[in-house]
């Protein structure tokens, strides 16, 4: 498979189809993100829904038992952008990465999103693992480190 290209939503769903539909909800445009319950996650496209809207970037939104709302955006993000895309109120904290994990025109955002969803899923199905996670930096650091190595490997 050629990983150095953009991904379609159906491809990302295929990657994650082995996970429980109660935990992985699918791919959504940024204005149609569902309210996430504890343990659930989804992949979000930068496009709004509607005819002619084409998104060019993927992000992962996850609701963790321990950390609250977690957002992985390989381009980095901020709380204003998250609030604009995810209108649901929560008493829990929101964790997100501000640092950029990829080159600005990289097509690896889909891989980052699916990997983060996989890592999130593994912690939600294994409570002991989530309790061992010291803080959300492990999610972001591990995802960034692993996929940066994957990107280097594919360029060789």
N, C-alpha and C positions, 0 to 999 in steps of 0.2 A: 504494500500500500504506500502511496506517495503522501507523506505527512507534510510536505512543503507546499500546501495549497489550502484554500479556504474549504470549510466543511459546511454541508447542508444540515439542517435540523434533523432530517430523517437518519443521517449517518450517525450523528451524536446519540440519537435515541437508540439506534442499533447497538452502539458501543455499550450503552447502559441498560439494555433490555433484560439482562440477566438479573437485575435488581428488582426488589419488590415494587410493584406499582403504587403501593401505599407509601413508600419512602421516596422513590424517584418519580416525580410528577410529569416530566417531559420538558420540551422546549417551548418557550413562549416569547412573543414580542414584548418589548419593555413596558408597554401600557396595558398588558394583560397578565401580569405576574399574579399567580394565585396566592392567597394568604397561606403561609407555610405553618404547619403544626410541628411540634417537636419531632425531630428526627427526619423531617422531609427536606428535599432539595429539588431544585429545578435549574435548567440552563436557560439563560435569557439572551435574546438577540437585541442588538442596538436599534433595530427598526421598530417603528410603531406599526400597529395592525392597520390594514387597509390596502386597497388596490394600489399597486405600483410601489409599495414600500419595500425596499430591499435593505436588510441589515448587513453590516460588514464586520461585526464584532460580537463575540460570545463572552458571557460572564456566567458565573455560578452563584446562585443564592441558596443558602442552607440555613435551616433552623436547628440549632444544637441544643440539647438538654442542658449542657453545662455553660455554653458561651453565648447563647441567644442567637440573633441573626448574624450570619457570617457571609461576607461577599468577597469573592475572588474575581478581580478584574486584572487581567495581565497587563493592561495599560495603566493601572493604578486608578484610584477613584477618590471621592470625598463624600462626606456625609450629606451634602446638599443634593448631589446626584442620586445617591441611594434613596433619600426621602422623596425625591421627585418620581422615581421609578417604583418604589415600594411604599404605598400610602398607608399601610396598616400600622397602627400604633402598637407598641410593645413596651412592657415595663423592663424588659431585659436590655442589656447593652447590645450594641452593634459593633462587630469587629470587621475590619476591612483593611486591605493593603493600599497604602498611598504610593508605594514605590512601583516603578515600572519593572515588569519581569521579562519583557521581550522588546525587540526592536520596534519602533513605531509602525512600520508597515508589515510586520510579521503576520503570518497566517497561522501561528501556533495557538491563538486564543482558544480555539475549539479543543485542542489537546489539553491545555491548562484546565479548562472548565470540566472536561470529562475526568481528568485525573483527580481534581479537587472533589468532584462528586463521588468518585470511587473511594477516596480517602475518608470523606465524610460518612459515607455509607458504612464503611468498615468500623468506624467508631460508634455509630448508632446501633449496630447489631452486636457490639461487644462492649457492654457497659464498663467492664474492667479496663479496657483500653482507653475509653474516654476519661475515666478517673485518673489514669496515669498521665494523660496529656497535661503538662504543666500550664501551658497557655496557648492561645491561638497562633502564636508565631510558629509553632511546630507545623501546623497545617500549611501556612503560607511559605515558610522556609523550605519544607520538604518538597512541596509541589514545585516551587521555583527551582530548587536545586536539581531535582530529578529531571524535569522537563528541559532545563538548560543543558543538561548532559545529553538528553535525547536529541536536542537540536544540533549540538556539536557533532554527535555521532552521525546524524543524517547528512551533514554537510561534507563529510569526509569521502 
